[in-house]
Amino acid sequence: MGGKILTAVLMICLGLCGCGKSAADGEAKTAFTINGEAVSLKEWNFYVRMNQMQWEKANLESLGDDMWSIEVEEDKTTMADALKEEVMEIICRIHLANQHAEEYAVALDEDRLQETKQRAEEFMGAYNKELLAFAGADESYVFDRLCEKELSLLVEEAATASYEPDIPEEDIVREGICYVLISTTGVRDDDGTVTPFTEEELKEKEEQARRLCEEARASGDLEAAADAEGLMPVVSSMSMKEGLDTKDPVMLKEARALKVGEISDVIRSEDGWFLVQHTSSYDEEGTEFWREYLTDQARGEEYERIYEGWKSSARIEPDQEVMDEVDVKIVLKELL
């Protein structure tokens, strides 16, 4: 295997995807065009290889060496096919946005160029030389690709800068809560191994939760009572509408039923024992954060609509024979 990998790397060093090809061939060959703009074989190879590395790191251990031949769709689309489809979408998004940069009068200023140059240097230091060679990456090339990506982000920002979404105020306003979780899932060590609590320890956790409930109700301050117990209270906010929060739904249901100032009974959940206090009918910081979050989310959706319009009217013309020169196989695991 090591000899095969070395041979593959050497082939990439000599030429991106074929025996005897010069490095210039990777630039000269066109994998596909977007509105007449050429995407070179070298760029196609770069994005495929770097994304292949990420997919292998995430899935190789669980799926095994045959992962790229696994069919992931009923139409017999393999994982290798899915990777290439995703990479083509990544490249299209970047190039289509860049093609509209002049329309939105955006460009990378000197500060952003310097930041991108630093990121290119960090990128080159983050991977071993063999993997970078296999991806056809040197610092100058990485810098160019990062600049394109940065410009696409500026276009996205400019395209939606004036968009003001119509978000109902009831979806934005947040009310204050403070909650405490006394976990019953066990103790996790540095390796991620969880040691379950004993029955005696679980009983102690339940007693601690009930004691905390009594102390908090006596003082009217769950946060202070939790601090006194050496626990970690969380001061947060919630929406009075269901479905807008990612916190524990059992805890939130109890919190919404409380009047301002009230403290819940001990709440049992999959993670442990909860206590929650409804602290205010209006949380200014949480409301402003949520307003910004929902606005950003809506602007992201608006940009998707704009981008899909660009894409639907774009002329995207692949050269399948050239694109197939980048063959996705299990080769990167030796280089990670």
TATAUR-V481714 format. One record per run of one state. SS is the DSSP state (hx for helix, st for strand, lp for the rest). FROM is the first residue (numbers start at 1). TO is the last residue. If there is no record, write none. Layout:
[[SS,FROM,TO] [SS,FROM,TO]]
This chain:
[[lp,1,1] [hx,2,14] [lp,15,22] [hx,23,28] [lp,29,29] [st,30,34] [lp,35,36] [st,37,40] [hx,41,63] [lp,64,66] [hx,67,69] [lp,70,70] [st,71,71] [lp,72,77] [st,78,78] [hx,79,98] [lp,99,109] [hx,110,126] [lp,127,128] [hx,129,134] [lp,135,138] [hx,139,160] [lp,161,168] [hx,169,172] [lp,173,174] [st,175,183] [lp,184,186] [st,187,188] [lp,189,193] [st,194,195] [lp,196,198] [hx,199,219] [lp,220,221] [hx,222,228] [lp,229,233] [st,234,238] [lp,239,248] [hx,249,256] [lp,257,262] [st,263,263] [lp,264,266] [st,267,268] [lp,269,271] [st,272,280] [lp,281,283] [hx,284,313] [lp,314,315] [st,316,318] [lp,319,319] [hx,320,323] [lp,324,331] [hx,332,334] [lp,335,336]]
